[in-house]
Amino acid sequence: MSRYVDGFVVPVPTENLDAYRRMARKAGKIWREHGALEYVECVADDVKPGKTTSFPQSVKLKARETVVFSWIVYTSRKHRDAVNAKVMSAPRLADMMDPKAMPFDGKRMFWGGFKTLVEL
């Protein structure tokens, strides 16, 4: 069964990791309640700057920041669009959408939707 994945990468100040974790848990619960199959957030453990490109370079990582790599799984793009429409209108998410309240620099976050190419 082919699935659809939203992936995103964000730089998080290490001093804000606990706040980010709390926000991610809350967001993940909302996504799952509205139908996402999986919600995963991972903190960098072995990501070094590269010569040409890398996770740190992709978010213009600053001192005392770490990279968070995350994904949300859906049955299809249509399913993703329906889930995200519900999530974005969820009142519990509103307070997390204020850029001033975010525990990271949202301007350096990047994301996208992906069709499954190989699934074992």
MODELLER restraints for C-alpha pairs under 7 A, 6 or more apart:
rsr = mdl.restraints
at = mdl.atoms
rsr.add(forms.Gaussian(group=physical.xy_distance, feature=features.Distance(at['CA:2:A'], at['CA:116:A']), mean=5.88, stdev=0.5))
rsr.add(forms.Gaussian(group=physical.xy_distance, feature=features.Distance(at['CA:3:A'], at['CA:73:A']), mean=6.93, stdev=0.5))
rsr.add(forms.Gaussian(group=physical.xy_distance, feature=features.Distance(at['CA:3:A'], at['CA:74:A']), mean=5.87, stdev=0.5))
rsr.add(forms.Gaussian(group=physical.xy_distance, feature=features.Distance(at['CA:3:A'], at['CA:75:A']), mean=4.69, stdev=0.5))
rsr.add(forms.Gaussian(group=physical.xy_distance, feature=features.Distance(at['CA:3:A'], at['CA:76:A']), mean=5.48, stdev=0.5))
rsr.add(forms.Gaussian(group=physical.xy_distance, feature=features.Distance(at['CA:3:A'], at['CA:115:A']), mean=6.79, stdev=0.5))
rsr.add(forms.Gaussian(group=physical.xy_distance, feature=features.Distance(at['CA:3:A'], at['CA:116:A']), mean=5.73, stdev=0.5))
rsr.add(forms.Gaussian(group=physical.xy_distance, feature=features.Distance(at['CA:4:A'], at['CA:73:A']), mean=5.89, stdev=0.5))
rsr.add(forms.Gaussian(group=physical.xy_distance, feature=features.Distance(at['CA:4:A'], at['CA:74:A']), mean=5.09, stdev=0.5))
rsr.add(forms.Gaussian(group=physical.xy_distance, feature=features.Distance(at['CA:4:A'], at['CA:75:A']), mean=5.80, stdev=0.5))
rsr.add(forms.Gaussian(group=physical.xy_distance, feature=features.Distance(at['CA:4:A'], at['CA:76:A']), mean=4.81, stdev=0.5))
rsr.add(forms.Gaussian(group=physical.xy_distance, feature=features.Distance(at['CA:4:A'], at['CA:77:A']), mean=5.78, stdev=0.5))
rsr.add(forms.Gaussian(group=physical.xy_distance, feature=features.Distance(at['CA:4:A'], at['CA:114:A']), mean=5.86, stdev=0.5))
rsr.add(forms.Gaussian(group=physical.xy_distance, feature=features.Distance(at['CA:4:A'], at['CA:115:A']), mean=5.03, stdev=0.5))
rsr.add(forms.Gaussian(group=physical.xy_distance, feature=features.Distance(at['CA:4:A'], at['CA:116:A']), mean=5.97, stdev=0.5))
rsr.add(forms.Gaussian(group=physical.xy_distance, feature=features.Distance(at['CA:5:A'], at['CA:71:A']), mean=6.50, stdev=0.5))
rsr.add(forms.Gaussian(group=physical.xy_distance, feature=features.Distance(at['CA:5:A'], at['CA:72:A']), mean=5.63, stdev=0.5))
rsr.add(forms.Gaussian(group=physical.xy_distance, feature=features.Distance(at['CA:5:A'], at['CA:73:A']), mean=4.62, stdev=0.5))
rsr.add(forms.Gaussian(group=physical.xy_distance, feature=features.Distance(at['CA:5:A'], at['CA:74:A']), mean=6.16, stdev=0.5))
rsr.add(forms.Gaussian(group=physical.xy_distance, feature=features.Distance(at['CA:5:A'], at['CA:113:A']), mean=5.71, stdev=0.5))
rsr.add(forms.Gaussian(group=physical.xy_distance, feature=features.Distance(at['CA:5:A'], at['CA:114:A']), mean=5.13, stdev=0.5))
rsr.add(forms.Gaussian(group=physical.xy_distance, feature=features.Distance(at['CA:5:A'], at['CA:115:A']), mean=6.60, stdev=0.5))
rsr.add(forms.Gaussian(group=physical.xy_distance, feature=features.Distance(at['CA:6:A'], at['CA:71:A']), mean=5.46, stdev=0.5))
rsr.add(forms.Gaussian(group=physical.xy_distance, feature=features.Distance(at['CA:6:A'], at['CA:72:A']), mean=5.22, stdev=0.5))
rsr.add(forms.Gaussian(group=physical.xy_distance, feature=features.Distance(at['CA:6:A'], at['CA:73:A']), mean=6.61, stdev=0.5))
rsr.add(forms.Gaussian(group=physical.xy_distance, feature=features.Distance(at['CA:6:A'], at['CA:112:A']), mean=5.62, stdev=0.5))
rsr.add(forms.Gaussian(group=physical.xy_distance, feature=features.Distance(at['CA:6:A'], at['CA:113:A']), mean=4.34, stdev=0.5))
rsr.add(forms.Gaussian(group=physical.xy_distance, feature=features.Distance(at['CA:6:A'], at['CA:114:A']), mean=6.14, stdev=0.5))
rsr.add(forms.Gaussian(group=physical.xy_distance, feature=features.Distance(at['CA:7:A'], at['CA:70:A']), mean=5.72, stdev=0.5))
rsr.add(forms.Gaussian(group=physical.xy_distance, feature=features.Distance(at['CA:7:A'], at['CA:71:A']), mean=4.30, stdev=0.5))
rsr.add(forms.Gaussian(group=physical.xy_distance, feature=features.Distance(at['CA:7:A'], at['CA:72:A']), mean=6.59, stdev=0.5))
rsr.add(forms.Gaussian(group=physical.xy_distance, feature=features.Distance(at['CA:7:A'], at['CA:111:A']), mean=5.45, stdev=0.5))
rsr.add(forms.Gaussian(group=physical.xy_distance, feature=features.Distance(at['CA:7:A'], at['CA:112:A']), mean=5.62, stdev=0.5))
rsr.add(forms.Gaussian(group=physical.xy_distance, feature=features.Distance(at['CA:7:A'], at['CA:113:A']), mean=6.38, stdev=0.5))
rsr.add(forms.Gaussian(group=physical.xy_distance, feature=features.Distance(at['CA:8:A'], at['CA:69:A']), mean=6.00, stdev=0.5))
rsr.add(forms.Gaussian(group=physical.xy_distance, feature=features.Distance(at['CA:8:A'], at['CA:70:A']), mean=5.33, stdev=0.5))
rsr.add(forms.Gaussian(group=physical.xy_distance, feature=features.Distance(at['CA:8:A'], at['CA:71:A']), mean=6.26, stdev=0.5))
rsr.add(forms.Gaussian(group=physical.xy_distance, feature=features.Distance(at['CA:8:A'], at['CA:110:A']), mean=5.55, stdev=0.5))
rsr.add(forms.Gaussian(group=physical.xy_distance, feature=features.Distance(at['CA:8:A'], at['CA:111:A']), mean=4.01, stdev=0.5))
rsr.add(forms.Gaussian(group=physical.xy_distance, feature=features.Distance(at['CA:8:A'], at['CA:112:A']), mean=6.61, stdev=0.5))
rsr.add(forms.Gaussian(group=physical.xy_distance, feature=features.Distance(at['CA:9:A'], at['CA:67:A']), mean=6.93, stdev=0.5))
rsr.add(forms.Gaussian(group=physical.xy_distance, feature=features.Distance(at['CA:9:A'], at['CA:68:A']), mean=5.66, stdev=0.5))
rsr.add(forms.Gaussian(group=physical.xy_distance, feature=features.Distance(at['CA:9:A'], at['CA:69:A']), mean=4.61, stdev=0.5))
rsr.add(forms.Gaussian(group=physical.xy_distance, feature=features.Distance(at['CA:9:A'], at['CA:70:A']), mean=6.34, stdev=0.5))
rsr.add(forms.Gaussian(group=physical.xy_distance, feature=features.Distance(at['CA:9:A'], at['CA:109:A']), mean=5.72, stdev=0.5))
rsr.add(forms.Gaussian(group=physical.xy_distance, feature=features.Distance(at['CA:9:A'], at['CA:110:A']), mean=5.53, stdev=0.5))
rsr.add(forms.Gaussian(group=physical.xy_distance, feature=features.Distance(at['CA:9:A'], at['CA:111:A']), mean=6.44, stdev=0.5))
rsr.add(forms.Gaussian(group=physical.xy_distance, feature=features.Distance(at['CA:10:A'], at['CA:59:A']), mean=6.61, stdev=0.5))
rsr.add(forms.Gaussian(group=physical.xy_distance, feature=features.Distance(at['CA:10:A'], at['CA:67:A']), mean=5.84, stdev=0.5))
rsr.add(forms.Gaussian(group=physical.xy_distance, feature=features.Distance(at['CA:10:A'], at['CA:68:A']), mean=5.30, stdev=0.5))
rsr.add(forms.Gaussian(group=physical.xy_distance, feature=features.Distance(at['CA:10:A'], at['CA:69:A']), mean=6.74, stdev=0.5))
rsr.add(forms.Gaussian(group=physical.xy_distance, feature=features.Distance(at['CA:10:A'], at['CA:108:A']), mean=6.54, stdev=0.5))
rsr.add(forms.Gaussian(group=physical.xy_distance, feature=features.Distance(at['CA:10:A'], at['CA:109:A']), mean=4.39, stdev=0.5))
rsr.add(forms.Gaussian(group=physical.xy_distance, feature=features.Distance(at['CA:10:A'], at['CA:110:A']), mean=6.68, stdev=0.5))
rsr.add(forms.Gaussian(group=physical.xy_distance, feature=features.Distance(at['CA:11:A'], at['CA:59:A']), mean=6.09, stdev=0.5))
rsr.add(forms.Gaussian(group=physical.xy_distance, feature=features.Distance(at['CA:11:A'], at['CA:61:A']), mean=6.23, stdev=0.5))
rsr.add(forms.Gaussian(group=physical.xy_distance, feature=features.Distance(at['CA:11:A'], at['CA:65:A']), mean=6.22, stdev=0.5))
rsr.add(forms.Gaussian(group=physical.xy_distance, feature=features.Distance(at['CA:11:A'], at['CA:66:A']), mean=5.64, stdev=0.5))
rsr.add(forms.Gaussian(group=physical.xy_distance, feature=features.Distance(at['CA:11:A'], at['CA:67:A']), mean=4.67, stdev=0.5))
rsr.add(forms.Gaussian(group=physical.xy_distance, feature=features.Distance(at['CA:11:A'], at['CA:68:A']), mean=6.22, stdev=0.5))
rsr.add(forms.Gaussian(group=physical.xy_distance, feature=features.Distance(at['CA:11:A'], at['CA:104:A']), mean=6.46, stdev=0.5))
rsr.add(forms.Gaussian(group=physical.xy_distance, feature=features.Distance(at['CA:11:A'], at['CA:105:A']), mean=6.87, stdev=0.5))
rsr.add(forms.Gaussian(group=physical.xy_distance, feature=features.Distance(at['CA:11:A'], at['CA:108:A']), mean=6.92, stdev=0.5))
rsr.add(forms.Gaussian(group=physical.xy_distance, feature=features.Distance(at['CA:11:A'], at['CA:109:A']), mean=6.84, stdev=0.5))
rsr.add(forms.Gaussian(group=physical.xy_distance, feature=features.Distance(at['CA:12:A'], at['CA:65:A']), mean=5.31, stdev=0.5))
rsr.add(forms.Gaussian(group=physical.xy_distance, feature=features.Distance(at['CA:12:A'], at['CA:66:A']), mean=5.36, stdev=0.5))
rsr.add(forms.Gaussian(group=physical.xy_distance, feature=features.Distance(at['CA:12:A'], at['CA:67:A']), mean=6.17, stdev=0.5))
rsr.add(forms.Gaussian(group=physical.xy_distance, feature=features.Distance(at['CA:12:A'], at['CA:68:A']), mean=6.87, stdev=0.5))
rsr.add(forms.Gaussian(group=physical.xy_distance, feature=features.Distance(at['CA:12:A'], at['CA:103:A']), mean=6.93, stdev=0.5))
rsr.add(forms.Gaussian(group=physical.xy_distance, feature=features.Distance(at['CA:12:A'], at['CA:104:A']), mean=4.90, stdev=0.5))
rsr.add(forms.Gaussian(group=physical.xy_distance, feature=features.Distance(at['CA:13:A'], at['CA:64:A']), mean=5.85, stdev=0.5))
rsr.add(forms.Gaussian(group=physical.xy_distance, feature=features.Distance(at['CA:13:A'], at['CA:65:A']), mean=4.00, stdev=0.5))
rsr.add(forms.Gaussian(group=physical.xy_distance, feature=features.Distance(at['CA:13:A'], at['CA:66:A']), mean=6.20, stdev=0.5))
rsr.add(forms.Gaussian(group=physical.xy_distance, feature=features.Distance(at['CA:13:A'], at['CA:104:A']), mean=6.50, stdev=0.5))
rsr.add(forms.Gaussian(group=physical.xy_distance, feature=features.Distance(at['CA:14:A'], at['CA:64:A']), mean=5.76, stdev=0.5))
rsr.add(forms.Gaussian(group=physical.xy_distance, feature=features.Distance(at['CA:14:A'], at['CA:65:A']), mean=5.05, stdev=0.5))
rsr.add(forms.Gaussian(group=physical.xy_distance, feature=features.Distance(at['CA:14:A'], at['CA:66:A']), mean=5.99, stdev=0.5))
rsr.add(forms.Gaussian(group=physical.xy_distance, feature=features.Distance(at['CA:16:A'], at['CA:103:A']), mean=5.71, stdev=0.5))
rsr.add(forms.Gaussian(group=physical.xy_distance, feature=features.Distance(at['CA:19:A'], at['CA:103:A']), mean=6.32, stdev=0.5))
rsr.add(forms.Gaussian(group=physical.xy_distance, feature=features.Distance(at['CA:20:A'], at['CA:103:A']), mean=5.74, stdev=0.5))
rsr.add(forms.Gaussian(group=physical.xy_distance, feature=features.Distance(at['CA:27:A'], at['CA:93:A']), mean=6.94, stdev=0.5))
rsr.add(forms.Gaussian(group=physical.xy_distance, feature=features.Distance(at['CA:28:A'], at['CA:39:A']), mean=5.68, stdev=0.5))
rsr.add(forms.Gaussian(group=physical.xy_distance, feature=features.Distance(at['CA:30:A'], at['CA:87:A']), mean=6.58, stdev=0.5))
rsr.add(forms.Gaussian(group=physical.xy_distance, feature=features.Distance(at['CA:31:A'], at['CA:87:A']), mean=6.22, stdev=0.5))
rsr.add(forms.Gaussian(group=physical.xy_distance, feature=features.Distance(at['CA:32:A'], at['CA:38:A']), mean=7.00, stdev=0.5))
rsr.add(forms.Gaussian(group=physical.xy_distance, feature=features.Distance(at['CA:34:A'], at['CA:83:A']), mean=5.62, stdev=0.5))
rsr.add(forms.Gaussian(group=physical.xy_distance, feature=features.Distance(at['CA:34:A'], at['CA:86:A']), mean=6.58, stdev=0.5))
rsr.add(forms.Gaussian(group=physical.xy_distance, feature=features.Distance(at['CA:34:A'], at['CA:87:A']), mean=6.64, stdev=0.5))
rsr.add(forms.Gaussian(group=physical.xy_distance, feature=features.Distance(at['CA:35:A'], at['CA:83:A']), mean=5.99, stdev=0.5))
rsr.add(forms.Gaussian(group=physical.xy_distance, feature=features.Distance(at['CA:36:A'], at['CA:72:A']), mean=6.76, stdev=0.5))
rsr.add(forms.Gaussian(group=physical.xy_distance, feature=features.Distance(at['CA:36:A'], at['CA:73:A']), mean=5.97, stdev=0.5))
rsr.add(forms.Gaussian(group=physical.xy_distance, feature=features.Distance(at['CA:36:A'], at['CA:74:A']), mean=5.36, stdev=0.5))
rsr.add(forms.Gaussian(group=physical.xy_distance, feature=features.Distance(at['CA:36:A'], at['CA:83:A']), mean=6.75, stdev=0.5))
rsr.add(forms.Gaussian(group=physical.xy_distance, feature=features.Distance(at['CA:37:A'], at['CA:73:A']), mean=5.30, stdev=0.5))
rsr.add(forms.Gaussian(group=physical.xy_distance, feature=features.Distance(at['CA:37:A'], at['CA:74:A']), mean=5.46, stdev=0.5))
rsr.add(forms.Gaussian(group=physical.xy_distance, feature=features.Distance(at['CA:38:A'], at['CA:72:A']), mean=5.48, stdev=0.5))
rsr.add(forms.Gaussian(group=physical.xy_distance, feature=features.Distance(at['CA:38:A'], at['CA:73:A']), mean=4.96, stdev=0.5))
rsr.add(forms.Gaussian(group=physical.xy_distance, feature=features.Distance(at['CA:39:A'], at['CA:71:A']), mean=6.07, stdev=0.5))
rsr.add(forms.Gaussian(group=physical.xy_distance, feature=features.Distance(at['CA:39:A'], at['CA:72:A']), mean=4.52, stdev=0.5))
rsr.add(forms.Gaussian(group=physical.xy_distance, feature=features.Distance(at['CA:39:A'], at['CA:73:A']), mean=6.62, stdev=0.5))
rsr.add(forms.Gaussian(group=physical.xy_distance, feature=features.Distance(at['CA:40:A'], at['CA:70:A']), mean=5.48, stdev=0.5))
rsr.add(forms.Gaussian(group=physical.xy_distance, feature=features.Distance(at['CA:40:A'], at['CA:71:A']), mean=5.41, stdev=0.5))
rsr.add(forms.Gaussian(group=physical.xy_distance, feature=features.Distance(at['CA:40:A'], at['CA:72:A']), mean=6.37, stdev=0.5))
rsr.add(forms.Gaussian(group=physical.xy_distance, feature=features.Distance(at['CA:41:A'], at['CA:68:A']), mean=6.77, stdev=0.5))
rsr.add(forms.Gaussian(group=physical.xy_distance, feature=features.Distance(at['CA:41:A'], at['CA:69:A']), mean=6.08, stdev=0.5))
rsr.add(forms.Gaussian(group=physical.xy_distance, feature=features.Distance(at['CA:41:A'], at['CA:70:A']), mean=4.30, stdev=0.5))
rsr.add(forms.Gaussian(group=physical.xy_distance, feature=features.Distance(at['CA:41:A'], at['CA:71:A']), mean=6.69, stdev=0.5))
rsr.add(forms.Gaussian(group=physical.xy_distance, feature=features.Distance(at['CA:42:A'], at['CA:68:A']), mean=5.51, stdev=0.5))
rsr.add(forms.Gaussian(group=physical.xy_distance, feature=features.Distance(at['CA:42:A'], at['CA:69:A']), mean=5.22, stdev=0.5))
rsr.add(forms.Gaussian(group=physical.xy_distance, feature=features.Distance(at['CA:42:A'], at['CA:70:A']), mean=5.85, stdev=0.5))
rsr.add(forms.Gaussian(group=physical.xy_distance, feature=features.Distance(at['CA:43:A'], at['CA:67:A']), mean=6.05, stdev=0.5))
rsr.add(forms.Gaussian(group=physical.xy_distance, feature=features.Distance(at['CA:43:A'], at['CA:68:A']), mean=4.52, stdev=0.5))
rsr.add(forms.Gaussian(group=physical.xy_distance, feature=features.Distance(at['CA:43:A'], at['CA:69:A']), mean=6.41, stdev=0.5))
rsr.add(forms.Gaussian(group=physical.xy_distance, feature=features.Distance(at['CA:44:A'], at['CA:66:A']), mean=6.33, stdev=0.5))
rsr.add(forms.Gaussian(group=physical.xy_distance, feature=features.Distance(at['CA:44:A'], at['CA:67:A']), mean=5.24, stdev=0.5))
rsr.add(forms.Gaussian(group=physical.xy_distance, feature=features.Distance(at['CA:44:A'], at['CA:68:A']), mean=5.96, stdev=0.5))
rsr.add(forms.Gaussian(group=physical.xy_distance, feature=features.Distance(at['CA:47:A'], at['CA:55:A']), mean=6.55, stdev=0.5))
rsr.add(forms.Gaussian(group=physical.xy_distance, feature=features.Distance(at['CA:48:A'], at['CA:56:A']), mean=6.92, stdev=0.5))
rsr.add(forms.Gaussian(group=physical.xy_distance, feature=features.Distance(at['CA:49:A'], at['CA:56:A']), mean=5.64, stdev=0.5))
rsr.add(forms.Gaussian(group=physical.xy_distance, feature=features.Distance(at['CA:49:A'], at['CA:57:A']), mean=6.33, stdev=0.5))
rsr.add(forms.Gaussian(group=physical.xy_distance, feature=features.Distance(at['CA:56:A'], at['CA:67:A']), mean=6.68, stdev=0.5))
rsr.add(forms.Gaussian(group=physical.xy_distance, feature=features.Distance(at['CA:59:A'], at['CA:108:A']), mean=5.31, stdev=0.5))
rsr.add(forms.Gaussian(group=physical.xy_distance, feature=features.Distance(at['CA:59:A'], at['CA:109:A']), mean=6.60, stdev=0.5))
rsr.add(forms.Gaussian(group=physical.xy_distance, feature=features.Distance(at['CA:74:A'], at['CA:80:A']), mean=5.62, stdev=0.5))
rsr.add(forms.Gaussian(group=physical.xy_distance, feature=features.Distance(at['CA:96:A'], at['CA:102:A']), mean=6.42, stdev=0.5))
rsr.add(forms.Gaussian(group=physical.xy_distance, feature=features.Distance(at['CA:99:A'], at['CA:106:A']), mean=6.92, stdev=0.5))
